[in-house]
């Protein structure tokens, strides 16, 4: 190795050390910010502040002839780490009344995640499981909120078995379908009711930017504190009608999971060599393969329940099957003209979302390529 190259590499190492020192300073400042946010009840995620900051840094980077995309990648990674740091500092408690948070299914992964968040916010958290449900009447006697987070096929049954709740207690659920659980909760409890659906798994490091859907049940003014508490945790709360929610979930969850399930079954039956597929795949195909593999690393009962949760899901999947058959027939006939016609119709239907999705996916593809072994 030449002395000139060695000297340049040594200088790069020194710059890297300086970068590490600056990152350490930034994280220390973020910790202070977390303390202030906790004290004043400010959400850990501020979309306007983040957008403004990124826009300024990208412009400053461009002024220095540095790639704005590079700076955005670096800052977004730092911000993800910052949200994790802020998440450990505790949160302001929104609810000023008395009463505990009761989580039915609190020993499950999702239950544990929210038990931790409520505890960090200063609430008293109690849990009930299959072995302790006989104590439910005693446990819920002072409840400010009761959250049902159990498997889909048991949700309505558990709701119906609940003892009487305090009149001002919020009754809610975390189920990925909303119509039937909401109906069951409204029939069971005369107080405030809201349907919730966390659109993420229990393995998230924090709730920053995570979507939580809520469907109105009864007395929204009385459950508003719960919604606000979740905003302080950093979640993006999205209100939607229960029927519309279930319709959307048929596409987002049931059809998507069924497609991944079917593709995985086909790979297995075709005896595909996964090692070769991974080695030969470009980042976009690796991401697709990863999403399929991710499904099969999780609980099969959960996905069976999601896919088979309603007749509407099954009917949607059957229509997809018919559409798939039509597309197979099209390629069997080698009808290139018809293929292009269908392609263009869908492109027109996607509209501006097509270009938007290209840009968004490029970020994922860069990350997948950077992490390729």
RAFEN-V304292 format. One record per residue. N is the residue number from 0. PSI is psi as a letter, one per 30 degrees, with the letter a starting at -180 (none if undefined). D_FIRST is the distance of its C-alpha to the first C-alpha in whole Angstrom. Layout:
n=N psi=PSI d_first=D_FIRST
n=N psi=PSI d_first=D_FIRST
//
This chain:
n=0 psi=k d_first=0
n=1 psi=l d_first=4
n=2 psi=e d_first=7
n=3 psi=e d_first=8
n=4 psi=e d_first=7
n=5 psi=e d_first=7
n=6 psi=e d_first=10
n=7 psi=e d_first=12
n=8 psi=e d_first=11
n=9 psi=e d_first=13
n=10 psi=e d_first=15
n=11 psi=e d_first=16
n=12 psi=e d_first=16
n=13 psi=e d_first=19
n=14 psi=e d_first=21
n=15 psi=e d_first=21
n=16 psi=e d_first=23
n=17 psi=e d_first=25
n=18 psi=e d_first=26
n=19 psi=e d_first=27
n=20 psi=e d_first=29
n=21 psi=e d_first=31
n=22 psi=e d_first=31
n=23 psi=e d_first=33
n=24 psi=e d_first=35
n=25 psi=e d_first=36
n=26 psi=e d_first=37
n=27 psi=e d_first=39
n=28 psi=e d_first=41
n=29 psi=e d_first=41
n=30 psi=e d_first=43
n=31 psi=e d_first=45
n=32 psi=e d_first=46
n=33 psi=e d_first=47
n=34 psi=e d_first=50
n=35 psi=e d_first=51
n=36 psi=e d_first=52
n=37 psi=e d_first=53
n=38 psi=e d_first=55
n=39 psi=g d_first=57
n=40 psi=h d_first=56
n=41 psi=k d_first=54
n=42 psi=k d_first=52
n=43 psi=f d_first=49
n=44 psi=k d_first=48
n=45 psi=j d_first=49
n=46 psi=e d_first=48
n=47 psi=e d_first=49
n=48 psi=e d_first=47
n=49 psi=e d_first=44
n=50 psi=e d_first=45
n=51 psi=e d_first=45
n=52 psi=e d_first=42
n=53 psi=e d_first=40
n=54 psi=e d_first=42
n=55 psi=e d_first=41
n=56 psi=e d_first=37
n=57 psi=e d_first=37
n=58 psi=e d_first=38
n=59 psi=e d_first=36
n=60 psi=e d_first=33
n=61 psi=e d_first=34
n=62 psi=f d_first=35
n=63 psi=g d_first=32
n=64 psi=h d_first=31
n=65 psi=k d_first=29
n=66 psi=k d_first=30
n=67 psi=e d_first=33
n=68 psi=e d_first=33
n=69 psi=e d_first=30
n=70 psi=e d_first=32
n=71 psi=e d_first=34
n=72 psi=e d_first=32
n=73 psi=e d_first=31
n=74 psi=e d_first=34
n=75 psi=e d_first=36
n=76 psi=e d_first=34
n=77 psi=e d_first=34
n=78 psi=e d_first=38
n=79 psi=e d_first=38
n=80 psi=e d_first=37
n=81 psi=e d_first=39
n=82 psi=e d_first=42
n=83 psi=e d_first=42
n=84 psi=e d_first=42
n=85 psi=e d_first=45
n=86 psi=f d_first=46
n=87 psi=f d_first=46
n=88 psi=f d_first=48
n=89 psi=l d_first=52
n=90 psi=l d_first=54
n=91 psi=k d_first=57
n=92 psi=j d_first=60
n=93 psi=e d_first=62
n=94 psi=k d_first=65
n=95 psi=f d_first=68
n=96 psi=a d_first=70
n=97 psi=l d_first=71
n=98 psi=l d_first=70
n=99 psi=l d_first=67
n=100 psi=k d_first=64
n=101 psi=k d_first=65
n=102 psi=j d_first=63
n=103 psi=j d_first=64
n=104 psi=g d_first=62
n=105 psi=f d_first=60
n=106 psi=f d_first=58
n=107 psi=l d_first=56
n=108 psi=e d_first=53
n=109 psi=e d_first=54
n=110 psi=e d_first=57
n=111 psi=e d_first=54
n=112 psi=e d_first=52
n=113 psi=f d_first=55
n=114 psi=e d_first=57
n=115 psi=e d_first=53
n=116 psi=e d_first=54
n=117 psi=e d_first=57
n=118 psi=e d_first=57
n=119 psi=f d_first=54
n=120 psi=g d_first=57
n=121 psi=g d_first=59
n=122 psi=l d_first=62
n=123 psi=k d_first=63
n=124 psi=k d_first=62
n=125 psi=k d_first=64
n=126 psi=l d_first=63
n=127 psi=k d_first=65
n=128 psi=a d_first=65
n=129 psi=e d_first=67
n=130 psi=f d_first=68
n=131 psi=g d_first=69
n=132 psi=f d_first=70
n=133 psi=f d_first=74
n=134 psi=g d_first=73
n=135 psi=e d_first=72
n=136 psi=e d_first=76
n=137 psi=e d_first=75
n=138 psi=e d_first=71
n=139 psi=f d_first=72
n=140 psi=e d_first=75
n=141 psi=g d_first=73
n=142 psi=k d_first=70
n=143 psi=f d_first=69
n=144 psi=k d_first=67
n=145 psi=k d_first=67
n=146 psi=k d_first=64
n=147 psi=j d_first=64
n=148 psi=i d_first=61
n=149 psi=l d_first=62
n=150 psi=k d_first=62
n=151 psi=e d_first=63
n=152 psi=f d_first=66
n=153 psi=f d_first=67
n=154 psi=e d_first=67
n=155 psi=e d_first=70
n=156 psi=e d_first=72
n=157 psi=e d_first=70
n=158 psi=e d_first=71
n=159 psi=f d_first=75
n=160 psi=f d_first=75
n=161 psi=k d_first=74
n=162 psi=l d_first=77
n=163 psi=k d_first=78
n=164 psi=l d_first=76
n=165 psi=k d_first=76
n=166 psi=e d_first=78
n=167 psi=g d_first=75
n=168 psi=k d_first=72
n=169 psi=k d_first=70
n=170 psi=k d_first=69
n=171 psi=l d_first=66
n=172 psi=l d_first=64
n=173 psi=g d_first=60
n=174 psi=k d_first=61
n=175 psi=f d_first=60
n=176 psi=l d_first=63
n=177 psi=e d_first=65
n=178 psi=e d_first=69
n=179 psi=e d_first=70
n=180 psi=e d_first=69
n=181 psi=e d_first=70
n=182 psi=e d_first=73
n=183 psi=e d_first=74
n=184 psi=e d_first=73
n=185 psi=e d_first=75
n=186 psi=f d_first=78
n=187 psi=e d_first=77
n=188 psi=k d_first=76
n=189 psi=f d_first=78
n=190 psi=a d_first=76
n=191 psi=k d_first=73
n=192 psi=k d_first=71
n=193 psi=k d_first=67
n=194 psi=k d_first=65
n=195 psi=k d_first=61
n=196 psi=j d_first=59
n=197 psi=j d_first=55
n=198 psi=h d_first=53
n=199 psi=l d_first=50
n=200 psi=l d_first=49
n=201 psi=f d_first=49
n=202 psi=g d_first=46
n=203 psi=k d_first=45
n=204 psi=f d_first=43
n=205 psi=l d_first=46
n=206 psi=g d_first=48
n=207 psi=k d_first=47
n=208 psi=f d_first=47
n=209 psi=k d_first=49
n=210 psi=k d_first=52
n=211 psi=j d_first=56
n=212 psi=k d_first=59
n=213 psi=k d_first=62
n=214 psi=k d_first=65
n=215 psi=k d_first=68
n=216 psi=d d_first=71
n=217 psi=k d_first=73
n=218 psi=i d_first=74
n=219 psi=e d_first=70
n=220 psi=f d_first=71
n=221 psi=f d_first=71
n=222 psi=g d_first=68
n=223 psi=e d_first=66
n=224 psi=e d_first=65
n=225 psi=e d_first=63
n=226 psi=e d_first=61
n=227 psi=e d_first=60
n=228 psi=e d_first=59
n=229 psi=e d_first=56
n=230 psi=e d_first=55
n=231 psi=e d_first=54
n=232 psi=f d_first=52
n=233 psi=f d_first=50
n=234 psi=l d_first=52
n=235 psi=j d_first=53
n=236 psi=k d_first=57
n=237 psi=j d_first=58
n=238 psi=k d_first=62
n=239 psi=l d_first=64
n=240 psi=k d_first=67
n=241 psi=e d_first=67
n=242 psi=e d_first=68
n=243 psi=e d_first=65
n=244 psi=e d_first=63
n=245 psi=e d_first=63
n=246 psi=e d_first=63
n=247 psi=e d_first=60
n=248 psi=f d_first=59
n=249 psi=e d_first=60
n=250 psi=e d_first=57
n=251 psi=e d_first=55
n=252 psi=d d_first=55
n=253 psi=e d_first=58
n=254 psi=e d_first=57
n=255 psi=e d_first=53
n=256 psi=e d_first=53
n=257 psi=e d_first=55
n=258 psi=e d_first=53
n=259 psi=e d_first=50
n=260 psi=e d_first=52
n=261 psi=e d_first=53
n=262 psi=e d_first=50
n=263 psi=e d_first=49
n=264 psi=e d_first=52
n=265 psi=e d_first=51
n=266 psi=e d_first=48
n=267 psi=e d_first=49
n=268 psi=f d_first=52
n=269 psi=f d_first=50
n=270 psi=h d_first=47
n=271 psi=k d_first=44
n=272 psi=j d_first=41
n=273 psi=e d_first=40
n=274 psi=e d_first=36
n=275 psi=e d_first=36
n=276 psi=e d_first=38
n=277 psi=e d_first=35
n=278 psi=e d_first=32
n=279 psi=f d_first=34
n=280 psi=k d_first=35
n=281 psi=l d_first=34
n=282 psi=e d_first=34
n=283 psi=e d_first=37
n=284 psi=e d_first=39
n=285 psi=e d_first=37
n=286 psi=e d_first=38
n=287 psi=e d_first=42
n=288 psi=e d_first=41
n=289 psi=e d_first=40
n=290 psi=e d_first=43
n=291 psi=e d_first=45
n=292 psi=e d_first=43
n=293 psi=e d_first=44
n=294 psi=e d_first=48
n=295 psi=g d_first=48
n=296 psi=g d_first=46
n=297 psi=a d_first=49
n=298 psi=j d_first=53
n=299 psi=e d_first=55
n=300 psi=e d_first=58
n=301 psi=e d_first=57
n=302 psi=e d_first=56
n=303 psi=e d_first=59
n=304 psi=e d_first=61
n=305 psi=e d_first=59
n=306 psi=e d_first=60
n=307 psi=g d_first=63
n=308 psi=f d_first=64
n=309 psi=l d_first=67
n=310 psi=e d_first=69
n=311 psi=e d_first=67
n=312 psi=e d_first=64
n=313 psi=e d_first=65
n=314 psi=e d_first=67
n=315 psi=e d_first=64
n=316 psi=e d_first=62
n=317 psi=e d_first=64
n=318 psi=e d_first=64
n=319 psi=e d_first=60
n=320 psi=e d_first=61
n=321 psi=e d_first=64
n=322 psi=e d_first=61
n=323 psi=e d_first=59
n=324 psi=e d_first=61
n=325 psi=e d_first=62
n=326 psi=e d_first=59
n=327 psi=e d_first=58
n=328 psi=e d_first=61
n=329 psi=e d_first=60
n=330 psi=f d_first=57
n=331 psi=e d_first=59
n=332 psi=f d_first=61
n=333 psi=h d_first=58
n=334 psi=i d_first=59
n=335 psi=e d_first=56
n=336 psi=e d_first=59
n=337 psi=e d_first=60
n=338 psi=e d_first=56
n=339 psi=e d_first=55
n=340 psi=e d_first=59
n=341 psi=e d_first=58
n=342 psi=e d_first=54
n=343 psi=e d_first=55
n=344 psi=e d_first=58
n=345 psi=e d_first=56
n=346 psi=e d_first=53
n=347 psi=e d_first=56
n=348 psi=e d_first=57
n=349 psi=e d_first=54
n=350 psi=b d_first=54
n=351 psi=f d_first=52
n=352 psi=f d_first=50
n=353 psi=e d_first=48
n=354 psi=e d_first=46
n=355 psi=e d_first=46
n=356 psi=e d_first=45
n=357 psi=e d_first=42
n=358 psi=e d_first=41
n=359 psi=e d_first=41
n=360 psi=f d_first=40
n=361 psi=e d_first=36
n=362 psi=e d_first=36
n=363 psi=e d_first=36
n=364 psi=e d_first=34
n=365 psi=e d_first=31
n=366 psi=e d_first=31
n=367 psi=e d_first=32
n=368 psi=e d_first=29
n=369 psi=e d_first=27
n=370 psi=g d_first=28
n=371 psi=k d_first=28
n=372 psi=none d_first=27
//
